[in-house]
Amino acid sequence: MRVLLVEDERRLSGVLKKGLEEDGFAVDAAFDGEEGLFLAQSEDYDLILLDVMLPKMDGIEICRRLRSQNVKTPVLMLTAKSQVEDKVAGLDSGADDYLTKPFAFLELRSRIQALLRRSRQEPSPLLSLADLELDPIKHKVVRAGRLVELTPKEFAVLEFLLRRKNEVVTRTMITEHVWDYNFEGMSNVVDVFMAAIRRKIDNREAVKLIHTIHGVGYKAGQL
């Protein structure tokens, strides 16, 4: 999953970026409102973490502009303001949730997963396909009762596929959602990760769940 973090306090931004990347997210960081708005308009994100008090343009104005342009990406506002009026202003601008600083990273992670589920209309945090289950909160993958050990990036790729199960996703879609804006890597990086995931998920099983759609990309599903 790809996240845009718009936070001008660089130390906090660095801490949040590191924590989210350890959880398997690809994170683009912006440090002022104009940069944040530009990235939100030009890139495809699964979630935006948006500070309210920002230089050049505040988070409420950013959110208003995105919603007026029909950008529907879930927005979680971060702010030191705790007054009810401030929270109402944030939600009225189109934000989906509001988290007051200081907050525990565990709570942030929980809010993020809840927003991702809500945006995709997923009633349960667990992502499943046949006998494969992925828990994005506990970072746990099980296939036929067997615990599957994945690297953080492998986990992120598999999560992306399962959130779009039975859909064909291109290599470009995977790269854009699992790697950040600054990614520069091998042209076959997605194929390398997919081969590793299939080896861990499918090799021991009679029913294969990860499929190559030749000339297009990949699909998680049952053929």
Secondary structure, DSSP 4 states (H G I P E B T S, - for coil): -EEEEE-S-HHHHHHHHHHHHHTT-EEEEE-SHHHHHHHHHHS--SEEEEESS-SSS-HHHHHHHHHHTT----EEEEES---HHHHHHHHHTT-SEEEESS--HHHHHHHHHHHHHHHTT-SSS-EEETTEEEETTTTEEEETTEEE---HHHHHHHHHHHHTTTSEEEHHHHHHHHS-TT----TTHHHHHHHHHHHHHTTT-SS--EEEETTTEEEES--
